[in-house]
Amino acid sequence: MHTYRIIISALMLAVSLESYSQTGDWLVSAEEAGRKNPVEINPRNISVGKSIYINSCAACHGAKADGKGLLASADLISDTVQNQTDGTIFYKIRSGRNKMPPFKGILSDNELWSVINYLRILMNPSSLPPAKDLKIELIANETQKTVTAFIRSADSLKQPLTEIDVHFYIERDFGLLQLGQETNFSGNDGKVTVLFPDNIIGDFQGNVTILSKVENSFLYNDATVTIDQKWGIPIKTEDEIFSRRSLWGSRDKSPVWLLLLANGILAAVWGVIIYIIINLLKIKRQVKYFSNRTLLILVWLKLNLKRTITTLLLNPDS
């Protein structure tokens, strides 16, 4: 009995320690907490931090970093987290604890610092200057099958804008297909180029619609431009196959047995309905016939009864 008590006590202690480790204070040394963020806050680094956060952190911490992801996690935009130093947050992301994996060796130090910058901006976007408008011009190279986005300011100067994250997509029937990398930054000349794949299916003529977007940027307003190119593989339909009768065909291409079955069921249903209506009419006529005959019999009986009574009254001896 004493052995069982020791085992139960040990299990309870282990559970308690696990619970404390999940919710208890996460101590960080003063040296680690005092580390400075060496990554500058600029459009490129913010975009890198955002991309890493979406791919590696949002599943647990939520798209808005409020802790409302698939697993209950820390609210990264709360005062409790935001009041911590960059060095403290860096240490925790790098080391991990319990359900949170360590990202040391998975992400570089600069990538981790970029995530921290993104969280700071996400919490306080007012620390950045107001977002500006920009212009996107799409240039297609027919020979190399490349698309170049030229990003420039929307003012009269029309200056090329560098380090702008541009997203490229191909328009599909049910959404957008990503083209190029997840992040595509404009160079010093304000241009960024992506290669068009050779295996994209277009319409019947091979036309495709290519989109270029600057979206969800803290420094610039969203902008989108499109261009149509005949770079896709034309859709080919096998007329012989589509002209065959099949279950997935149109009404005039339905299998003969299916047409016979469906129309046979309809004919049977209507036959039953018509049969019932005919019999109801017959019943109505017969009821009317018997009603009239009964009435005649009653009248005849009445007259004969009256005649008999009259005869008896007039000839009591008979």
C-alpha positions in Angstrom: 0.0 0.0 0.0 2.9 2.3 0.8 4.4 1.7 -2.6 1.1 2.7 -4.3 1.0 5.9 -2.4 4.6 6.8 -3.5 3.7 6.1 -7.2 0.5 8.2 -7.0 2.4 11.0 -5.3 5.1 10.9 -7.9 2.6 11.1 -10.7 0.8 14.1 -9.1 4.1 15.8 -8.7 5.0 15.3 -12.3 1.6 16.7 -13.4 2.0 19.7 -11.2 5.5 20.4 -12.5 4.3 20.1 -16.1 1.4 22.4 -15.4 3.8 24.9 -13.8 6.2 24.7 -16.7 3.4 25.6 -19.1 2.1 28.6 -17.1 5.0 29.6 -14.8 7.4 32.4 -15.3 9.8 32.0 -18.2 13.0 33.4 -16.8 15.6 34.9 -19.1 19.0 36.1 -18.1 19.8 39.8 -18.0 22.5 39.2 -20.7 20.0 37.7 -23.1 17.3 40.2 -22.3 19.7 43.1 -23.0 20.5 42.0 -26.6 19.6 44.6 -29.2 17.8 43.9 -32.4 20.3 44.4 -35.2 17.7 44.2 -38.0 16.5 47.5 -39.3 12.8 48.1 -39.6 12.2 48.6 -43.4 9.7 47.3 -45.9 11.9 44.3 -46.8 12.5 43.1 -43.3 8.9 43.6 -42.3 7.8 41.5 -45.3 10.3 38.8 -44.4 9.1 38.8 -40.8 5.5 38.6 -41.8 6.1 35.8 -44.2 8.0 33.8 -41.6 5.3 34.5 -39.0 2.5 33.3 -41.3 4.3 30.1 -42.2 5.8 29.2 -38.8 3.8 30.9 -36.1 0.2 31.8 -37.2 -1.0 28.2 -36.9 -0.7 28.3 -33.1 -0.6 32.0 -32.3 -3.3 33.1 -34.8 -3.2 35.2 -37.9 -3.5 38.3 -35.7 -1.0 37.1 -33.1 -3.7 37.1 -30.5 -3.2 33.5 -29.4 -6.3 32.3 -31.1 -4.8 29.6 -33.4 -5.3 25.9 -33.6 -3.6 25.5 -30.2 -4.1 27.8 -27.2 -0.9 29.9 -27.2 0.5 33.1 -25.9 -1.1 36.4 -27.0 1.8 38.0 -28.7 0.2 41.5 -29.0 -0.7 41.6 -25.3 1.1 44.0 -23.0 2.6 41.1 -21.2 4.6 40.2 -24.3 5.0 43.6 -25.9 6.5 45.0 -22.7 9.3 42.4 -22.9 12.6 43.4 -24.6 13.5 42.3 -28.1 16.3 40.2 -26.5 13.8 38.4 -24.2 11.4 37.5 -27.1 14.4 36.5 -29.3 15.6 34.1 -26.6 12.2 32.5 -26.1 11.6 32.0 -29.8 15.1 30.6 -30.3 15.0 28.3 -27.3 11.4 27.2 -27.2 9.6 25.6 -24.3 7.2 22.7 -23.9 4.7 22.7 -26.9 6.6 25.6 -28.6 9.5 24.1 -30.5 12.9 25.8 -30.5 13.6 27.7 -33.8 17.4 27.6 -33.3 18.8 26.0 -36.4 15.5 26.3 -38.2 15.5 30.0 -38.8 18.5 32.3 -38.9 19.0 35.0 -36.2 18.2 37.8 -38.7 14.9 36.0 -39.6 14.0 35.8 -35.9 14.7 39.4 -35.4 12.6 40.2 -38.4 9.7 38.3 -36.9 10.1 40.4 -33.7 10.0 43.6 -35.8 6.8 42.4 -37.5 5.2 41.8 -34.1 6.1 45.3 -33.0 4.6 46.9 -36.1 1.6 44.7 -35.9 0.9 45.9 -32.3 1.7 49.6 -33.1 1.3 50.4 -36.8 1.0 54.1 -35.9 4.8 54.1 -35.3 5.3 54.0 -39.0 4.5 56.9 -41.3 1.1 57.0 -43.1 0.9 54.5 -46.0 1.5 56.0 -49.5 0.2 55.2 -52.9 2.3 53.5 -55.5 2.0 52.5 -59.2 2.7 49.1 -60.7 3.4 48.6 -64.4 3.6 45.1 -65.8 5.9 44.4 -68.7 5.8 41.1 -70.5 8.7 39.6 -72.4 7.3 37.4 -75.1 10.7 35.8 -76.0 11.7 34.7 -72.5 8.1 34.4 -71.1 8.8 36.6 -68.1 6.8 39.2 -66.4 8.4 42.3 -64.9 6.7 44.6 -62.4 7.9 48.1 -62.3 7.2 49.8 -59.0 7.3 53.5 -58.7 5.9 56.3 -56.6 2.4 57.7 -57.4 3.5 61.3 -57.3 4.7 63.4 -60.1 8.3 62.3 -59.6 7.5 58.7 -60.4 10.6 57.5 -58.6 11.5 53.7 -58.6 10.7 52.1 -55.2 13.1 49.5 -53.9 12.6 46.7 -51.5 8.9 46.4 -52.2 7.4 42.9 -51.8 5.5 42.2 -55.0 3.2 39.1 -55.3 2.4 37.6 -58.7 -0.6 35.4 -59.4 -2.3 33.6 -62.3 -6.1 34.0 -62.3 -7.9 30.7 -62.1 -11.6 29.8 -62.1 -11.7 29.3 -58.3 -8.9 31.5 -57.0 -5.4 32.7 -57.6 -2.4 30.6 -58.4 0.9 31.9 -56.9 3.6 32.8 -59.5 7.2 33.2 -58.5 8.4 33.1 -54.9 6.4 33.9 -51.8 8.4 37.2 -51.5 9.7 39.0 -54.5 11.5 42.3 -53.7 12.0 45.1 -56.2 15.6 46.1 -56.9 17.3 49.4 -57.1 15.6 50.1 -60.4 12.2 49.4 -58.9 11.8 46.2 -61.0 11.2 42.6 -60.1 10.9 39.8 -62.7 9.4 36.3 -62.5 9.4 33.5 -65.0 6.1 32.1 -66.4 5.9 28.3 -66.1 5.4 26.2 -69.2 2.7 23.9 -67.8 -0.1 26.4 -67.1 -3.4 25.7 -68.9 -5.2 28.7 -70.3 -8.5 29.0 -72.1 -9.4 27.6 -75.5 -6.9 30.0 -77.1 -4.3 29.7 -74.4 -5.0 33.1 -72.8 -4.1 33.6 -69.1 -4.6 36.6 -66.8 -1.5 37.5 -64.7 -1.9 39.7 -61.6 0.7 41.7 -59.8 -0.1 42.9 -56.3 1.4 44.9 -53.5 -0.8 43.9 -50.5 -0.9 44.0 -46.8 2.1 46.4 -46.6 2.4 48.8 -43.7 4.1 51.4 -45.7 2.1 51.4 -49.0 -1.5 51.0 -49.9 -2.6 48.0 -51.8 -2.3 48.1 -55.5 -3.2 45.5 -58.3 -2.6 45.4 -62.0 -3.4 42.7 -64.5 -2.2 41.7 -67.9 -3.5 39.1 -70.4 -1.0 36.9 -72.3 -1.3 34.0 -74.7 1.2 31.9 -72.8 -1.0 29.1 -71.5 -1.7 25.7 -72.9 -5.0 25.8 -74.8 -7.7 23.6 -73.4 -8.3 20.6 -75.6 -11.6 18.8 -75.5 -12.0 15.3 -76.8 -15.2 15.6 -78.9 -15.5 11.9 -79.4 -15.4 11.3 -75.7 -17.8 14.2 -74.8 -20.2 13.1 -77.5 -20.7 9.7 -76.0 -23.7 8.9 -73.8 -22.6 8.9 -70.1 -23.9 9.6 -66.6 -22.0 12.9 -66.5 -23.1 14.0 -69.9 -25.8 16.6 -70.7 -29.4 15.7 -70.9 -29.2 14.9 -74.6 -26.2 12.7 -73.9 -27.7 10.6 -71.1 -27.6 6.8 -71.3 -30.6 5.2 -73.1 -31.3 2.9 -70.1 -31.4 5.9 -67.8 -33.8 7.8 -70.1 -36.1 4.7 -70.3 -36.0 4.2 -66.5 -36.8 7.8 -65.7 -39.6 8.1 -68.3 -40.9 4.7 -67.3 -41.2 5.8 -63.7 -43.0 9.0 -64.7 -45.4 7.1 -67.0 -46.2 4.6 -64.2 -46.9 7.4 -61.7 -49.1 9.3 -64.1 -50.9 5.9 -65.0 -51.7 5.4 -61.3 -53.0 8.9 -61.0 -55.2 8.6 -64.1 -56.5 5.2 -62.9 -57.5 6.6 -59.5 -59.3 9.6 -61.2 -61.3 7.3 -63.5 -62.4 5.0 -60.6 -63.4 8.0 -58.5 -65.6 9.2 -61.4 -67.2 5.7 -61.7 -67.9 5.7 -58.0 -69.5 9.1 -58.3 -71.8 8.0 -61.1 -72.8 4.8 -59.4 -73.6 6.6 -56.2 -75.8 9.0 -58.2 -77.5 6.1 -60.0 -78.3 4.2 -56.8 -79.5 7.4 -55.1 -82.0 8.1 -57.9 -83.2 4.5 -57.9 -83.7 4.4 -54.2 -85.7 7.7 -54.4 -88.0 6.2 -57.0 -88.6 3.1 -54.9 -89.5 5.2 -51.9 -91.9 7.3 -53.9 -93.5 4.1 -55.3 -93.9 2.6 -51.8 -95.4 5.8 -50.6 -98.0 5.9 -53.3 -98.9 2.3 -52.8 -99.2 2.7 -49.1 -101.4 5.7 -49.6 -103.6 3.8 -52.0 -103.9 0.8 -49.7 -105.0 3.0 -46.7 -107.5 4.8 -48.9 -109.0 1.5 -50.0 -109.3 0.2 -46.5 -111.1 3.4 -45.3 -113.6 3.3 -48.2 -114.3 -0.4 -48.0 -113.9 -1.5 -44.4 -115.7 -4.8 -45.0 -113.2 -5.9 -47.7 
